[in-house]
């Protein structure tokens, strides 16, 4: 295998180069905190979600729609669109909810003191415990579910920020990082494929927040939808992941959850903001293109 690496000697002191290039370079920076003052909107429901339909955002909208599918009316929510390519996540209101300036972020106004929750895995666990569903209560089953939930949280950066960045978003293709992260993604897919060969769901015998966390990332990869890298990674090899991904995709709550805060794909698959269950059936241009 030939090497295409350009020799690089790190400087004694790293400095921020705003011209580093690549998609999203305009919003990347080495410091935290808000860049501008902007309060977050608030709707009529206790649960207020601020998000975008990336894999991490889809986890939470799927969970909320699954709760509503069970008839839990107190899980009704408002979903507000955060356009990360425009830097909405650096507004003062959003940073107050998530100091890490990443979607999704949740505010729960159901108690006297509002509760903020950030990080998608934390939001899934918070909602599962709040409503008492989709997380096992028996210690062995709960431990298994939690293990796979945190497996996803720890593994996805290799799939997204690692493989996805260098394969799809970096300003130029580089052999070493693409090969390095492709190997790791395939190893992770094999881990998941072996698990799903022995269990119908990621966490065990029952559908849980582990599936909701893993599916948007690895289900999308198994179906060749992530970064258009299906052929490159030969995803058809992971037959058990594909079986599981197809089953999850058919769930009505998953179909709805994927639409919320989505701004890409066919218009009929997008619901930029969600404030009521009827929004899915009565999409209008106002809902698809909410006013700034």
C-alpha positions as CSV (number, residue, x, y, z in Angstrom):
1,X,0.0,0.0,0.0
2,X,1.5,3.3,-1.0
3,X,1.5,6.2,1.3
4,X,0.0,9.6,0.4
5,X,1.0,11.3,3.7
6,X,2.6,14.7,3.4
7,X,5.3,15.0,6.0
8,X,4.3,17.4,8.8
9,X,6.2,18.6,11.8
10,X,4.0,20.1,14.5
11,X,5.0,23.6,15.6
12,X,6.2,24.1,19.1
13,X,3.0,26.0,19.8
14,X,-0.3,25.2,18.0
15,X,-2.2,28.2,16.7
16,X,-5.7,28.4,15.3
17,X,-5.8,28.5,11.5
18,X,-9.3,29.7,10.4
19,X,-8.4,28.8,6.8
20,X,-7.9,25.1,7.6
21,X,-10.7,24.2,5.2
22,X,-13.2,21.4,5.0
23,X,-17.0,21.4,5.6
24,X,-18.0,23.1,8.8
25,X,-14.7,24.9,9.1
26,X,-16.6,28.2,9.4
27,X,-18.1,27.1,12.8
28,X,-15.1,25.3,14.3
29,X,-13.1,27.1,16.9
30,X,-10.9,26.2,19.9
31,X,-12.9,28.0,22.5
32,X,-16.3,27.6,24.1
33,X,-19.0,30.1,25.0
34,X,-21.6,32.1,23.0
35,X,-20.7,34.1,20.0
36,X,-23.9,36.1,20.0
37,X,-27.0,36.9,22.1
38,X,-30.1,35.0,21.1
39,X,-32.7,33.6,23.4
40,X,-34.3,30.3,22.8
41,X,-38.0,30.1,21.8
42,X,-40.4,28.3,24.1
43,X,-43.5,26.5,23.1
44,X,-46.6,25.3,25.0
45,X,-45.3,21.9,26.2
46,X,-43.1,21.1,29.3
47,X,-40.6,19.4,27.1
48,X,-38.6,21.8,24.8
49,X,-36.2,20.2,22.4
50,X,-33.5,22.2,20.5
51,X,-32.0,20.1,17.8
52,X,-31.3,19.1,14.2
53,X,-32.0,15.7,12.5
54,X,-28.4,14.5,12.6
55,X,-28.0,11.0,14.0
56,X,-27.6,12.4,17.5
57,X,-30.7,14.5,17.1
58,X,-32.8,11.7,15.6
59,X,-32.1,9.6,18.7
60,X,-34.2,12.0,20.9
61,X,-37.1,12.7,18.5
62,X,-37.5,8.9,18.0
63,X,-37.6,8.5,21.8
64,X,-40.2,11.2,22.2
65,X,-42.3,9.8,19.4
66,X,-42.0,6.3,20.9
67,X,-43.3,7.7,24.2
68,X,-46.2,9.3,22.5
69,X,-46.9,6.0,20.6
70,X,-47.4,4.4,24.0
71,X,-50.0,6.9,24.8
72,X,-47.9,8.9,27.3
73,X,-49.4,12.4,26.6
74,X,-47.1,14.1,29.1
75,X,-44.3,13.4,26.6
76,X,-45.7,15.9,24.1
77,X,-43.0,18.3,23.1
78,X,-41.9,21.3,21.0
79,X,-38.9,20.7,18.7
80,X,-37.1,23.8,17.6
81,X,-34.7,23.8,14.7
82,X,-31.0,24.6,15.4
83,X,-29.1,25.1,12.2
84,X,-25.6,24.2,13.2
85,X,-24.1,25.2,9.8
86,X,-25.3,28.8,10.6
87,X,-23.9,28.7,14.2
88,X,-27.3,28.6,16.0
89,X,-25.7,26.4,18.7
90,X,-23.4,29.3,19.7
91,X,-26.3,31.6,20.7
92,X,-26.4,32.6,24.3
93,X,-29.7,30.8,25.0
94,X,-28.5,27.5,23.6
95,X,-25.1,27.7,25.3
96,X,-27.0,28.2,28.6
97,X,-28.7,24.8,28.0
98,X,-25.6,23.1,26.6
99,X,-22.2,24.6,27.5
100,X,-20.7,22.2,24.9
101,X,-22.7,23.9,22.0
102,X,-23.8,20.6,20.5
103,X,-27.3,19.4,19.5
104,X,-29.5,18.0,20.9
105,X,-30.4,19.9,24.1
106,X,-33.6,19.6,26.2
107,X,-35.3,21.8,28.7
108,X,-37.9,20.1,31.0
109,X,-40.3,22.7,32.5
110,X,-42.6,20.0,34.2
111,X,-41.2,20.7,37.7
112,X,-40.9,24.0,39.6
113,X,-37.2,24.3,38.6
114,X,-36.5,23.7,34.9
115,X,-34.2,20.8,34.2
116,X,-31.6,21.1,31.4
117,X,-30.3,17.9,29.8
118,X,-27.6,17.7,27.2
119,X,-25.7,14.9,25.4
120,X,-28.1,12.6,23.4
121,X,-27.4,9.5,25.6
122,X,-28.1,11.5,28.8
123,X,-31.4,12.8,27.3
124,X,-32.5,9.2,26.3
125,X,-31.7,8.0,29.8
126,X,-33.4,11.0,31.5
127,X,-36.6,10.4,29.5
128,X,-36.6,6.6,30.0
129,X,-36.3,7.1,33.8
130,X,-38.8,10.0,33.8
131,X,-41.5,7.9,32.1
132,X,-40.4,4.4,33.3
133,X,-40.1,2.8,29.9
134,X,-37.5,1.6,27.3
135,X,-34.9,0.9,30.0
136,X,-34.9,-2.4,31.9
137,X,-35.3,-2.4,35.7
138,X,-33.7,-5.8,36.5
139,X,-30.0,-5.2,37.2
140,X,-28.5,-7.7,34.6
141,X,-30.8,-6.5,31.8
142,X,-30.3,-2.8,32.8
143,X,-26.5,-3.3,32.9
144,X,-26.6,-4.8,29.4
145,X,-28.7,-1.9,28.0
146,X,-26.5,0.7,29.7
147,X,-23.3,-1.0,28.3
148,X,-24.6,-0.8,24.7
149,X,-25.9,2.7,25.2
150,X,-22.4,3.9,26.3
151,X,-20.8,1.8,23.7
152,X,-22.5,3.9,21.1
153,X,-21.7,7.1,22.8
154,X,-18.0,6.2,22.9
155,X,-17.8,4.6,19.4
156,X,-19.7,7.1,17.3
157,X,-17.0,9.8,17.3
158,X,-14.8,7.3,15.3
159,X,-17.7,6.8,12.8
160,X,-18.6,10.5,12.5
161,X,-15.8,12.8,13.4
162,X,-13.2,10.2,12.3
163,X,-14.3,8.3,9.3
164,X,-17.0,10.7,8.2
165,X,-14.8,13.7,8.4
166,X,-11.9,12.3,6.4
167,X,-14.0,10.4,3.9
168,X,-16.6,13.0,3.2
169,X,-15.8,16.4,4.7
170,X,-12.1,17.0,4.8
171,X,-10.7,19.4,2.1
172,X,-8.7,16.6,0.5
173,X,-8.6,12.9,0.7
174,X,-5.8,11.4,2.8
175,X,-5.0,7.7,2.7
176,X,-3.8,7.1,6.2
177,X,-6.7,8.6,8.2
178,X,-9.3,7.2,5.9
179,X,-7.8,3.7,6.1
180,X,-7.3,4.0,9.9
181,X,-10.9,5.0,10.6
182,X,-12.4,2.7,7.9
183,X,-10.8,-0.2,9.8
184,X,-12.3,1.0,13.1
185,X,-15.7,1.5,11.6
186,X,-15.7,-2.0,10.1
187,X,-14.5,-3.4,13.5
188,X,-17.4,-1.7,15.2
189,X,-19.9,-3.0,12.6
190,X,-18.6,-6.5,13.3
191,X,-19.0,-6.0,17.0
192,X,-22.7,-5.0,16.5
193,X,-23.3,-7.7,13.9
194,X,-22.1,-10.4,16.3
195,X,-24.3,-9.0,19.0
196,X,-27.4,-8.9,16.8
197,X,-26.7,-12.5,15.7
198,X,-27.4,-13.6,19.3
199,X,-30.1,-11.0,20.3
200,X,-33.1,-9.5,18.5
201,X,-32.2,-6.1,19.9
202,X,-29.0,-4.4,20.8
203,X,-29.8,-4.3,24.6
204,X,-31.3,-7.8,24.7
205,X,-34.8,-9.3,24.1
206,X,-36.6,-5.9,24.2
207,X,-36.5,-2.7,22.2
208,X,-34.8,0.0,24.4
209,X,-32.9,3.2,24.4
210,X,-29.9,1.2,23.3
211,X,-31.5,0.6,19.9
212,X,-32.6,4.3,19.7
213,X,-29.0,5.4,20.3
214,X,-27.4,2.9,17.9
215,X,-29.8,2.8,15.1
216,X,-29.4,6.4,13.6
217,X,-25.7,5.9,13.3
218,X,-25.1,2.2,12.6
219,X,-28.4,1.5,11.0
220,X,-27.7,4.3,8.5
221,X,-24.3,2.9,7.9
222,X,-25.6,-0.6,7.3
223,X,-28.1,0.6,4.8
224,X,-25.3,2.5,2.9
225,X,-26.8,5.9,3.7
226,X,-24.0,7.4,5.8
227,X,-21.5,9.4,3.7
228,X,-22.4,7.3,0.6
229,X,-19.8,4.8,1.8
230,X,-21.8,1.6,1.6
231,X,-19.8,0.1,-1.3
232,X,-16.5,1.3,0.1
233,X,-17.1,-0.4,3.5
234,X,-19.0,-3.4,2.0
235,X,-21.8,-3.0,4.5
236,X,-23.8,-5.9,2.9
237,X,-21.6,-8.2,4.9
238,X,-23.3,-7.2,8.2
239,X,-26.5,-9.1,7.6
240,X,-27.7,-9.1,11.2
241,X,-27.3,-5.4,11.5
242,X,-29.3,-4.9,8.2
243,X,-32.1,-7.2,9.5
244,X,-32.3,-5.1,12.7
245,X,-32.0,-1.8,10.9
246,X,-34.9,-2.7,8.6
247,X,-37.1,-3.7,11.5
248,X,-36.5,-0.5,13.4
249,X,-37.0,1.7,10.4
250,X,-40.6,0.3,10.0
251,X,-41.7,1.5,13.5
252,X,-44.2,4.3,13.1
253,X,-42.5,6.4,15.8
254,X,-39.2,6.0,14.1
255,X,-40.7,7.2,10.8
256,X,-42.0,10.3,12.5
257,X,-39.0,10.9,14.6
258,X,-36.7,10.9,11.6
259,X,-38.8,13.7,10.1
260,X,-38.5,16.2,13.0
261,X,-35.9,19.0,12.5
262,X,-34.9,17.5,9.2
263,X,-33.8,20.0,6.5
264,X,-32.5,17.6,3.8
265,X,-34.0,15.1,1.5
266,X,-37.5,15.2,-0.1
267,X,-39.8,17.9,1.3
268,X,-42.3,15.2,2.4
269,X,-39.6,13.8,4.7
270,X,-39.0,17.1,6.4
271,X,-40.7,18.7,9.4
272,X,-38.4,21.6,10.4
273,X,-40.3,22.3,13.6
274,X,-42.7,20.1,15.5
275,X,-45.2,21.6,18.0
276,X,-48.2,19.2,17.8
277,X,-48.8,15.7,16.5
278,X,-51.0,17.1,13.8
279,X,-47.9,18.8,12.3
280,X,-47.0,15.5,10.6
281,X,-50.3,15.4,8.7
282,X,-50.6,19.1,7.9
283,X,-47.2,20.2,6.8
284,X,-47.2,23.7,5.3
285,X,-44.5,25.9,4.0
286,X,-44.6,27.8,7.3
287,X,-43.7,24.6,9.1
288,X,-41.1,23.6,6.6
289,X,-39.5,27.1,6.6
290,X,-40.2,28.6,10.0
291,X,-39.5,32.3,10.4
292,X,-36.1,33.3,11.9
